Amino acid sequence: MKKNVVFFSTLASFLLLFSCKEDKLVEVVEVPLPTNEEKITIGSPNDVKADPGSFEMMKLPFNYDALSPDIRTLTLETHYSKHYLSYTNNFNKEIVSTEYENMPIEDILKKLDLNNAKLRQNAGGYYNHTLYFNILTPKEQTPKDTLSGSINKEFGSFTNLTNQFKAQSEKQFGSGWVWLVVDRYGKLQITTTDNQDNPLMKNALIPGTPIMGIDLWEHAYYLDYQNRKGSYIDAFYSHINWEKVNEYYVEALKKVKKV
């Protein structure tokens, strides 16, 4: 009994949704965990709906258990139906009656004032999670078509890309993301951002269009892997939808007029 109480207390400290309060990040919504007497009830991603607003959540094309045991059911449900939902709702609230209300998300990210902490965190959180969930798949894939050729040309091989991406993810300190982006010259590069920033923002170390990204916030993996972040990175990498990444790649090349 005591072990269960300690276990759930520990987990509770890591299942928090982060938003912004003025100029700093604070924990504002706690994701409730069941008591010892309660059973965990897993819903359906089809039941998750954001409040009415300019931007909608992407529909998860598989059930919460589809990536298990690599990414378990409770982790995926919490990530999608709590964290992603919260970012979506908060983002829509921030842009009501502003110049951003009818603007494409990419333009908002490029234009927004980085000192506007609430908008920065929630716009980034919405965009980042939309991309993240769009590039997950139950079936393991490898790159094909245009993307495959470019990976071989620019990284030497798919194995080299994999090793570099995983190594950068392991080195990322604290909450943040690691990205595969198409830079302004149409070249593939790996880069990182902190918190919910991304390479479309003004402060990007390597500006570019993200085509793949891994969420390294603890809410993405702690229920499954605790401090074993490397195991989560491996699990994520085995569920990348490379067909979708290739679609993003072709679209990004069009923007820099490379196709």
PyMOL commands that set and color helices and strands:
alter all, ss='L'
color gray80, all
select helices_A, chain A and resi 2-12+45-47+73-95+105-111+117-134+145-155+158-171+218-220+222-225+229-237+242-255
alter helices_A, ss='H'
color red, helices_A
select strands_A, chain A and resi 16-21+24-30+176-183+188-194+208-215
alter strands_A, ss='S'
color yellow, strands_A
deselect
rebuild
show_as cartoon
